[in-house]
């Protein structure tokens, strides 16, 4: 029995039961693959997937939705550019009256659909013979073939595309790709792999040569930027002041409060002075909530200050890009996770 048959036989007996595997409809596979970019399969991810397709049950409904509502359903999942690219894809197809792309080369023309996502959709939905090379696949194949090249390099991934075609099942390419995904997630894990249970252990280079712990080779350039955010929670007995983030930075498209950012930790007196200079408002002289939030290559130290509005700030020219929403409407807007936690702390959502 050859490599692909052993892999597929193992998959049929041991595969993970996931809701998006109950269908081959391109839209549902598209949503799942976008959600799984940089996110592991978990009960949490499954819950997000089910809630998302319940709200936007078709490509047409997603295309008709406002960005705010799409981001709201994505709220808390992170990497929000995925949601915006997914929304953009739906709008482009519907508005241009195009059919869902069936070929790998057509799919990867759209923003947000890279080689792996395009290959997964093309193989699972349309039976195209194209390897889906993600982190799991790189780990499996670097160990199986004995590849010592850095798997973060594009040249290595391109090499895998060619090499894997030689062992890929041409009749069931979608099942083959999913089998590799599950093999990497269940058995060929980064730490403590279950090699004795592997269906291809007898032909694996790393098992024969004792190099399982040395592969794959992954050279990560670590650079962590520390940022300090100071949010002002402006409110009165009816409304809260918020703003839509439009700059090319983290959380673009989400909403937040008036913000002072610094590259160093500030004392309460320093931050009060900066807030006065920027917004011409006076805040409380203590932090009401604080949190440290970790992102890829970034650590955010976030502090919240309260400021009850005593005058009409809608005419404040320093807040011209902000607007006021009623308390009972605040839950309709998508916020970054730190602000969600703050609003929960304040019992507003």
Buried (B, 14 or more C-beta within 10 A) or exposed (E): EEBBEBBBEBBEEBBEEBEBBEEEBBBBBBBBBBBBBEBEBEEEBBEBBEEBBEBBEBBEBBBEBEBBBBBBBBBBBBBBBBBBBBBBBBBEBBEEEEEBBBEBEBBBEBEBBBBBBBBBBBBBBBBBBBBBBBBBBBBBBBBBBBBEBBBBEEEBBEBBBEBBEEBBBEEBBBBBBBBBBBBBBBBBEEEEBEBEEBBBBEBBBBBEEEBBEEBBBBEEEEEEEEBBBBBBBBBBEEBBBBBBBEEEEBBBBBBBBBBBEBEEEBEBEBBBEBBEEBBEBEBBEEBBBEBEBEBEEEEBBBBBBBBEBEEEBEEBEBBEEBBBBEBEEBEEBBBBBBBBBBBEEBEBB
